[in-house]
């Protein structure tokens, strides 16, 4: 069963920075939410536990995005 997660603006800002750096896309908030929902569950679990502004979480998302680019 999928959990519903509310992303705060602070979370979206952090994700935006990672996406912009990793794949050079300037996504709006809805696009960031869509992208977040498509991340592998282990990355979402890390993000929910530590937050999207955690450096390790951001590094892991960066690596994932550059690998699937």
N, CA, C and O atoms as a Tinker XYZ file with bonds, in Angstrom:
   276  protein
     1  N      0.835000   -1.181000    0.000000    73     2
     2  CA     0.000000    0.000000    0.000000    64     1     3
     3  C      0.881000    1.245000    0.000000    63     2     4     5
     4  O      1.841000    1.325000    0.767000    81     3
     5  N      0.564000    2.210000   -0.848000    73     3     6
     6  CA     1.336000    3.439000   -0.937000    64     5     7
     7  C      0.966000    4.384000    0.191000    63     6     8     9
     8  O     -0.199000    4.524000    0.562000    81     7
     9  N      2.007000    5.036000    0.731000    73     7    10
    10  CA     1.788000    6.065000    1.732000    64     9    11
    11  C      1.632000    7.392000    1.015000    63    10    12    13
    12  O      2.267000    7.634000   -0.012000    81    11
    13  N      0.787000    8.242000    1.558000    73    11    14
    14  CA     0.646000    9.580000    1.018000    64    13    15
    15  C      1.572000   10.503000    1.807000    63    14    16    17
    16  O      1.471000   10.603000    3.030000    81    15
    17  N      2.463000   11.164000    1.102000    73    15    18
    18  CA     3.429000   12.050000    1.741000    64    17    19
    19  C      3.171000   13.465000    1.262000    63    18    20    21
    20  O      3.013000   13.717000    0.068000    81    19
    21  N      3.133000   14.373000    2.207000    73    19    22
    22  CA     2.987000   15.784000    1.878000    64    21    23
    23  C      4.385000   16.394000    1.834000    63    22    24    25
    24  O      5.116000   16.346000    2.824000    81    23
    25  N      4.753000   16.956000    0.711000    73    23    26
    26  CA     6.043000   17.614000    0.589000    64    25    27
    27  C      5.862000   19.103000    0.860000    63    26    28    29
    28  O      5.076000   19.780000    0.196000    81    27
    29  N      6.598000   19.596000    1.840000    73    27    30
    30  CA     6.575000   21.013000    2.174000    64    29    31
    31  C      7.382000   21.780000    1.132000    63    30    32    33
    32  O      8.163000   21.182000    0.392000    81    31
    33  N      7.204000   23.081000    1.067000    73    31    34
    34  CA     7.946000   23.896000    0.104000    64    33    35
    35  C      9.456000   23.745000    0.303000    63    34    36    37
    36  O     10.217000   23.727000   -0.665000    81    35
    37  N      9.873000   23.639000    1.537000    73    35    38
    38  CA    11.300000   23.447000    1.840000    64    37    39
    39  C     11.819000   22.155000    1.196000    63    38    40    41
    40  O     12.928000   22.124000    0.662000    81    39
    41  N     11.007000   21.089000    1.253000    73    39    42
    42  CA    11.384000   19.821000    0.613000    64    41    43
    43  C     11.474000   19.981000   -0.897000    63    42    44    45
    44  O     12.416000   19.504000   -1.531000    81    43
    45  N     10.489000   20.652000   -1.459000    73    43    46
    46  CA    10.471000   20.859000   -2.910000    64    45    47
    47  C     11.655000   21.709000   -3.356000    63    46    48    49
    48  O     12.222000   21.475000   -4.423000    81    47
    49  N     12.028000   22.692000   -2.545000    73    47    50
    50  CA    13.187000   23.528000   -2.883000    64    49    51
    51  C     14.460000   22.680000   -2.927000    63    50    52    53
    52  O     15.273000   22.828000   -3.839000    81    51
    53  N     14.632000   21.796000   -1.946000    73    51    54
    54  CA    15.799000   20.925000   -1.923000    64    53    55
    55  C     15.818000   19.975000   -3.101000    63    54    56    57
    56  O     16.861000   19.774000   -3.724000    81    55
    57  N     14.663000   19.383000   -3.413000    73    55    58
    58  CA    14.570000   18.470000   -4.557000    64    57    59
    59  C     14.830000   19.222000   -5.857000    63    58    60    61
    60  O     15.501000   18.710000   -6.754000    81    59
    61  N     14.302000   20.430000   -5.954000    73    59    62
    62  CA    14.518000   21.251000   -7.143000    64    61    63
    63  C     16.006000   21.458000   -7.395000    63    62    64    65
    64  O     16.470000   21.330000   -8.528000    81    63
    65  N     16.747000   21.775000   -6.351000    73    63    66
    66  CA    18.184000   22.012000   -6.496000    64    65    67
    67  C     18.911000   20.768000   -7.014000    63    66    68    69
    68  O     19.785000   20.860000   -7.875000    81    67
    69  N     18.537000   19.608000   -6.475000    73    67    70
    70  CA    19.170000   18.357000   -6.904000    64    69    71
    71  C     18.842000   18.061000   -8.363000    63    70    72    73
    72  O     19.726000   17.706000   -9.142000    81    71
    73  N     17.588000   18.206000   -8.727000    73    71    74
    74  CA    17.161000   17.929000  -10.105000    64    73    75
    75  C     17.852000   18.881000  -11.080000    63    74    76    77
    76  O     18.328000   18.464000  -12.136000    81    75
    77  N     17.901000   20.145000  -10.719000    73    75    78
    78  CA    18.535000   21.131000  -11.593000    64    77    79
    79  C     20.010000   20.807000  -11.805000    63    78    80    81
    80  O     20.519000   20.902000  -12.922000    81    79
    81  N     20.682000   20.431000  -10.747000    73    79    82
    82  CA    22.103000   20.104000  -10.857000    64    81    83
    83  C     22.334000   18.772000  -11.577000    63    82    84    85
    84  O     23.250000   18.655000  -12.392000    81    83
    85  N     21.510000   17.782000  -11.277000    73    83    86
    86  CA    21.729000   16.431000  -11.816000    64    85    87
    87  C     21.343000   16.302000  -13.281000    63    86    88    89
    88  O     22.090000   15.735000  -14.078000    81    87
    89  N     20.179000   16.828000  -13.633000    73    87    90
    90  CA    19.688000   16.607000  -14.998000    64    89    91
    91  C     19.314000   17.907000  -15.714000    63    90    92    93
    92  O     18.728000   17.896000  -16.797000    81    91
    93  N     19.668000   19.019000  -15.081000    73    91    94
    94  CA    19.507000   20.331000  -15.701000    64    93    95
    95  C     18.078000   20.619000  -16.160000    63    94    96    97
    96  O     17.859000   21.175000  -17.236000    81    95
    97  N     17.115000   20.234000  -15.330000    73    95    98
    98  CA    15.717000   20.558000  -15.595000    64    97    99
    99  C     15.208000   21.476000  -14.493000    63    98   100   101
   100  O     15.449000   21.235000  -13.310000    81    99
   101  N     14.506000   22.523000  -14.889000    73    99   102
   102  CA    13.920000   23.480000  -13.953000    64   101   103
   103  C     12.427000   23.151000  -13.828000    63   102   104   105
   104  O     11.588000   23.712000  -14.533000    81   103
   105  N     12.123000   22.233000  -12.915000    73   103   106
   106  CA    10.756000   21.732000  -12.781000    64   105   107
   107  C      9.938000   22.588000  -11.826000    63   106   108   109
   108  O     10.469000   23.162000  -10.875000    81   107
   109  N      8.634000   22.667000  -12.092000    73   107   110
   110  CA     7.747000   23.358000  -11.160000    64   109   111
   111  C      7.361000   22.389000  -10.035000    63   110   112   113
   112  O      7.728000   21.214000  -10.067000    81   111
   113  N      6.628000   22.886000   -9.056000    73   111   114
   114  CA     6.309000   22.071000   -7.880000    64   113   115
   115  C      5.561000   20.788000   -8.225000    63   114   116   117
   116  O      5.871000   19.734000   -7.670000    81   115
   117  N      4.589000   20.852000   -9.124000    73   115   118
   118  CA     3.839000   19.650000   -9.465000    64   117   119
   119  C      4.730000   18.630000  -10.159000    63   118   120   121
   120  O      4.611000   17.431000   -9.907000    81   119
   121  N      5.609000   19.088000  -11.019000    73   119   122
   122  CA     6.542000   18.183000  -11.689000    64   121   123
   123  C      7.499000   17.547000  -10.682000    63   122   124   125
   124  O      7.854000   16.376000  -10.815000    81   123
   125  N      7.916000   18.313000   -9.680000    73   123   126
   126  CA     8.790000   17.772000   -8.636000    64   125   127
   127  C      8.070000   16.705000   -7.824000    63   126   128   129
   128  O      8.661000   15.681000   -7.480000    81   127
   129  N      6.809000   16.936000   -7.520000    73   127   130
   130  CA     6.016000   15.945000   -6.787000    64   129   131
   131  C      5.881000   14.670000   -7.617000    63   130   132   133
   132  O      6.034000   13.566000   -7.095000    81   131
   133  N      5.598000   14.823000   -8.899000    73   131   134
   134  CA     5.491000   13.662000   -9.792000    64   133   135
   135  C      6.798000   12.884000   -9.835000    63   134   136   137
   136  O      6.798000   11.655000   -9.772000    81   135
   137  N      7.914000   13.605000   -9.944000    73   135   138
   138  CA     9.219000   12.955000   -9.965000    64   137   139
   139  C      9.482000   12.234000   -8.644000    63   138   140   141
   140  O      9.939000   11.091000   -8.637000    81   139
   141  N      9.196000   12.896000   -7.542000    73   139   142
   142  CA     9.391000   12.286000   -6.222000    64   141   143
   143  C      8.610000   10.979000   -6.118000    63   142   144   145
   144  O      9.129000    9.981000   -5.619000    81   143
   145  N      7.380000   10.986000   -6.584000    73   143   146
   146  CA     6.536000    9.788000   -6.509000    64   145   147
   147  C      7.070000    8.640000   -7.363000    63   146   148   149
   148  O      6.724000    7.482000   -7.130000    81   147
   149  N      7.902000    8.953000   -8.340000    73   147   150
   150  CA     8.474000    7.922000   -9.211000    64   149   151
   151  C      9.835000    7.414000   -8.737000    63   150   152   153
   152  O     10.391000    6.485000   -9.322000    81   151
   153  N     10.371000    8.023000   -7.680000    73   151   154
   154  CA    11.655000    7.555000   -7.138000    64   153   155
   155  C     11.493000    6.153000   -6.558000    63   154   156   157
   156  O     10.399000    5.783000   -6.132000    81   155
   157  N     12.560000    5.377000   -6.538000    73   155   158
   158  CA    12.505000    4.058000   -5.892000    64   157   159
   159  C     12.114000    4.201000   -4.416000    63   158   160   161
   160  O     12.432000    5.199000   -3.770000    81   159
   161  N     11.434000    3.206000   -3.909000    73   159   162
   162  CA    10.906000    3.275000   -2.547000    64   161   163
   163  C     12.002000    3.495000   -1.502000    63   162   164   165
   164  O     11.781000    4.201000   -0.519000    81   163
   165  N     13.180000    2.898000   -1.704000    73   163   166
   166  CA    14.235000    3.080000   -0.700000    64   165   167
   167  C     14.681000    4.537000   -0.608000    63   166   168   169
   168  O     15.009000    5.014000    0.478000    81   167
   169  N     14.694000    5.248000   -1.735000    73   167   170
   170  CA    15.043000    6.670000   -1.700000    64   169   171
   171  C     13.954000    7.491000   -1.022000    63   170   172   173
   172  O     14.243000    8.420000   -0.267000    81   171
   173  N     12.704000    7.143000   -1.297000    73   171   174
   174  CA    11.599000    7.859000   -0.638000    64   173   175
   175  C     11.602000    7.590000    0.868000    63   174   176   177
   176  O     11.321000    8.489000    1.662000    81   175
   177  N     11.917000    6.359000    1.257000    73   175   178
   178  CA    11.990000    6.040000    2.684000    64   177   179
   179  C     13.077000    6.869000    3.369000    63   178   180   181
   180  O     12.860000    7.404000    4.457000    81   179
   181  N     14.249000    6.976000    2.732000    73   179   182
   182  CA    15.325000    7.812000    3.275000    64   181   183
   183  C     14.877000    9.260000    3.389000    63   182   184   185
   184  O     15.107000    9.909000    4.409000    81   183
   185  N     14.239000    9.765000    2.342000    73   183   186
   186  CA    13.790000   11.156000    2.331000    64   185   187
   187  C     12.757000   11.411000    3.426000    63   186   188   189
   188  O     12.778000   12.458000    4.073000    81   187
   189  N     11.862000   10.462000    3.629000    73   187   190
   190  CA    10.847000   10.633000    4.660000    64   189   191
   191  C     11.462000   10.571000    6.054000    63   190   192   193
   192  O     10.988000   11.237000    6.974000    81   191
   193  N     12.505000    9.782000    6.208000    73   191   194
   194  CA    13.145000    9.644000    7.519000    64   193   195
   195  C     14.059000   10.831000    7.825000    63   194   196   197
   196  O     13.989000   11.400000    8.914000    81   195
   197  N     14.908000   11.205000    6.880000    73   195   198
   198  CA    15.927000   12.224000    7.113000    64   197   199
   199  C     15.575000   13.594000    6.558000    63   198   200   201
   200  O     16.138000   14.600000    6.988000    81   199
   201  N     14.648000   13.642000    5.607000    73   199   202
   202  CA    14.280000   14.906000    4.973000    64   201   203
   203  C     15.026000   15.098000    3.659000    63   202   204   205
   204  O     16.128000   14.582000    3.475000    81   203
   205  N     14.423000   15.831000    2.767000    73   203   206
   206  CA    15.011000   16.050000    1.445000    64   205   207
   207  C     16.168000   17.041000    1.467000    63   206   208   209
   208  O     16.850000   17.210000    0.456000    81   207
   209  N     16.397000   17.688000    2.583000    73   207   210
   210  CA    17.531000   18.602000    2.677000    64   209   211
   211  C     18.750000   17.945000    3.297000    63   210   212   213
   212  O     19.791000   18.586000    3.443000    81   211
   213  N     18.636000   16.677000    3.661000    73   211   214
   214  CA    19.777000   15.932000    4.197000    64   213   215
   215  C     20.766000   15.682000    3.062000    63   214   216   217
   216  O     20.376000   15.285000    1.964000    81   215
   217  N     22.045000   15.918000    3.336000    73   215   218
   218  CA    23.043000   15.812000    2.275000    64   217   219
   219  C     23.168000   14.394000    1.709000    63   218   220   221
   220  O     23.361000   14.231000    0.504000    81   219
   221  N     23.063000   13.382000    2.548000    73   219   222
   222  CA    23.156000   12.000000    2.057000    64   221   223
   223  C     21.956000   11.670000    1.175000    63   222   224   225
   224  O     22.109000   11.045000    0.125000    81   223
   225  N     20.779000   12.082000    1.589000    73   223   226
   226  CA    19.564000   11.851000    0.794000    64   225   227
   227  C     19.696000   12.546000   -0.563000    63   226   228   229
   228  O     19.402000   11.958000   -1.604000    81   227
   229  N     20.137000   13.788000   -0.535000    73   227   230
   230  CA    20.290000   14.535000   -1.786000    64   229   231
   231  C     21.338000   13.890000   -2.685000    63   230   232   233
   232  O     21.146000   13.802000   -3.898000    81   231
   233  N     22.440000   13.439000   -2.099000    73   231   234
   234  CA    23.474000   12.754000   -2.893000    64   233   235
   235  C     22.928000   11.482000   -3.530000    63   234   236   237
   236  O     23.209000   11.198000   -4.694000    81   235
   237  N     22.148000   10.716000   -2.771000    73   235   238
   238  CA    21.581000    9.474000   -3.304000    64   237   239
   239  C     20.587000    9.747000   -4.430000    63   238   240   241
   240  O     20.559000    9.017000   -5.421000    81   239
   241  N     19.776000   10.787000   -4.285000    73   239   242
   242  CA    18.836000   11.151000   -5.350000    64   241   243
   243  C     19.611000   11.636000   -6.570000    63   242   244   245
   244  O     19.266000   11.295000   -7.701000    81   243
   245  N     20.646000   12.420000   -6.349000    73   243   246
   246  CA    21.499000   12.896000   -7.441000    64   245   247
   247  C     22.076000   11.709000   -8.221000    63   246   248   249
   248  O     22.009000   11.671000   -9.450000    81   247
   249  N     22.639000   10.751000   -7.496000    73   247   250
   250  CA    23.211000    9.565000   -8.153000    64   249   251
   251  C     22.153000    8.817000   -8.956000    63   250   252   253
   252  O     22.398000    8.408000  -10.091000    81   251
   253  N     20.985000    8.642000   -8.363000    73   251   254
   254  CA    19.907000    7.933000   -9.073000    64   253   255
   255  C     19.537000    8.683000  -10.357000    63   254   256   257
   256  O     19.425000    8.076000  -11.422000    81   255
   257  N     19.350000    9.990000  -10.255000    73   255   258
   258  CA    18.938000   10.765000  -11.420000    64   257   259
   259  C     19.999000   10.755000  -12.522000    63   258   260   261
   260  O     19.663000   10.662000  -13.702000    81   259
   261  N     21.259000   10.849000  -12.149000    73   259   262
   262  CA    22.301000   10.842000  -13.178000    64   261   263
   263  C     22.464000    9.454000  -13.787000    63   262   264   265
   264  O     22.859000    9.331000  -14.947000    81   263
   265  N     22.166000    8.410000  -13.021000    73   263   266
   266  CA    22.257000    7.039000  -13.563000    64   265   267
   267  C     21.140000    6.745000  -14.557000    63   266   268   269
   268  O     21.359000    6.030000  -15.535000    81   267
   269  N     19.946000    7.285000  -14.322000    73   267   270
   270  CA    18.805000    6.996000  -15.213000    64   269   271
   271  C     18.626000    8.048000  -16.295000    63   270   272   273
   272  O     17.735000    7.924000  -17.135000    81   271
   273  N     19.443000    9.063000  -16.286000    73   271   274
   274  CA    19.361000   10.191000  -17.227000    64   273   275
   275  C     19.424000    9.754000  -18.652000    63   274   276
   276  O     19.367000   10.588000  -19.556000    81   275
